Amino acid sequence: MRWVYLIIVVVFVAALVVFGVQNLQTATVSFLGFSVSAPLVILAVVVYVLGAITGGSLYALLRKSVRESRGSGPAR
């Protein structure tokens, strides 16, 4: 099973490399008056990382909330 995971990771990394090479054009992103111009691949990676951090934080918050509502949370 380890080889299957390794193959999946290699294919994913190869796809990321191809995406990065094909998307080197500069793109501009604007939000609340701020504007950033950078290669599209950099912007995509930044958005991905911010989404992962936000999603992970939300998941942890919801898991903690559910655990405490069931009474198995930390004793006070």
C-alpha positions in Angstrom: 0.0 0.0 0.0 3.0 2.3 0.6 3.8 2.1 -3.1 0.3 3.3 -4.0 0.6 6.3 -1.8 4.1 7.0 -3.2 2.7 6.9 -6.8 -0.2 9.2 -5.8 2.3 11.7 -4.3 4.6 11.6 -7.3 1.7 12.2 -9.7 0.4 15.1 -7.6 3.8 16.7 -7.5 4.3 16.2 -11.2 0.9 17.9 -11.8 1.9 20.8 -9.6 5.2 21.2 -11.5 3.4 21.2 -14.8 0.9 23.8 -13.4 3.7 26.0 -12.2 5.6 25.9 -15.5 2.5 26.7 -17.5 1.2 29.5 -15.3 4.1 31.9 -14.9 2.1 34.9 -16.2 1.6 37.8 -13.8 -1.9 38.1 -12.4 -3.3 40.9 -10.2 -5.5 40.2 -7.2 -7.4 43.0 -5.5 -9.1 42.8 -2.1 -10.4 45.7 0.0 -8.3 48.3 -1.8 -5.1 46.2 -1.6 -3.7 44.9 -4.8 -1.0 42.3 -5.4 0.7 41.4 -8.7 2.5 38.1 -8.8 2.9 35.0 -10.9 -0.3 33.0 -11.0 1.3 29.9 -9.5 2.5 31.9 -6.5 -1.0 33.3 -5.9 -2.6 29.9 -6.2 -0.1 28.4 -3.6 -0.8 31.3 -1.2 -4.6 30.9 -1.5 -4.2 27.1 -1.1 -2.2 27.5 2.1 -4.5 30.2 3.5 -7.5 27.9 2.8 -5.8 24.9 4.5 -5.0 27.0 7.6 -8.5 28.4 7.7 -10.1 25.0 7.1 -7.9 23.3 9.7 -8.7 25.9 12.3 -12.4 25.7 11.7 -12.3 21.9 11.9 -10.5 22.0 15.2 -12.9 24.6 16.6 -15.9 22.6 15.6 -14.4 19.4 16.9 -13.7 21.0 20.3 -17.2 22.5 20.4 -18.8 19.1 19.7 -16.6 17.4 22.2 -17.5 19.9 24.9 -21.2 19.7 24.1 -21.2 15.9 24.6 -19.6 16.4 28.0 -16.3 14.7 27.2 -14.4 17.9 27.2 -11.9 19.1 29.8 -13.1 18.9 33.4 -13.4 22.3 35.1 
